[in-house]
Amino acid sequence: MAMHPAIKLRHIRAFLDIADQGSLSTVARRQRISQPALSRTLAELEQLLDTSLFQRVRRRLVLTEAGATFRRHAALGLQSLEAAAEALRPDGSGGAIRVGLLPTAATRLLPRVALRFHADLPEVTLKIETGPHRYLIGLLRDGLVDLMIGRMPVASEMAGLSFSHLHEEAVVLVARAGHPLAGTSIRSMLQISPLILPPGDALIRPGVDEYLASLGLTGLRPTVETVALAVGRGLLAGSDALWFISRGVVAEELDRGELIEIPTGVRFLSGAVGITRRQAAEPSPGIEHLVSLCHEAAATLYGSARPQP
């Protein structure tokens, strides 16, 4: 069955944004349109396709089976159209590279890379998408970002993807400088102080839970769950809280002495950071240059980057 000729790009873009956010109000704010107008656009698309694309679960819009199928093909189609438009540039330059960025690479690695990339290819824009791992890997699979920089996905997520190692990074326990319990036993500190943990679906959470279990502290309930630097830094500055977080997120604060590291004495709280890509993605000179710069920056910052595959 051919696509209905009345389906427009605005329908496709609205659908993909709603699928990503699960909320009409959030997408409407981002697109600076009214929620009723966005709702009408979605209703038009469902009518033209003669199928329901979403179902409401509590307060979120969740894709139906038909919606998930349509999303996969629509995302790839939109990506192809954007690539076709960029290919028409007379010198083949310009365009954008879409990067999914996890917090562990957001503070040090990517800022250095982005500035160097702009100096080398000023006609290409880096579009940075941040969010939880599961959200970003979904964007990567749907072709809505070109690559993802951060912790290595678990084995069950790697089908159809490739991973390029940049460096090893530890999960550290940090507190504000001058914490009154610094120097006491770590078990006592964790029992007494407010605790900030990574969210339950964060890649680093299982290792943290394993460490707490090794101390006999499986029943500890966190005050807050977050990997966001602004939130965690603010909580630590105003309290005696402790935070388990990837070192890369708080590296600058540790270097400046604003935060201190509480030694855990274990090695299993470390893991690989690198670049995840779709295996089937077509090579792009801009993307390859970005990847190369990431490896150079990792070698400079950490001195242990492996050669690119």
Secondary structure, 3 states (H helix, E strand, C coil): CCCCCCCCHHHHHHHHHHHHHCCHHHHHHHHCCCHHHHHHHHHHHHHHHCCCCEEEECCEEEECHHHHHHHHHHHHHHHHHHHHHHHCCCCCCCCEEEEEECHHHCCCHHHHHHHHHHHHCCCCEEEEEECCHHHHHHHHHCCCCCEEEEECCCHHHCCCEEEEEEEEEEEEEEEECCCCCCCCCHHHHHHHCCEEECCCCCCCHHHHHHHHHHCCCCCCCCCEECCCHHHHHHHHHCCCCEEEEEHHHHHHHHHCCCEEEECCCCCCCEEEEEEEEECCCCCCHHHHHHHHHHHHHHHHHHCCCCCCC
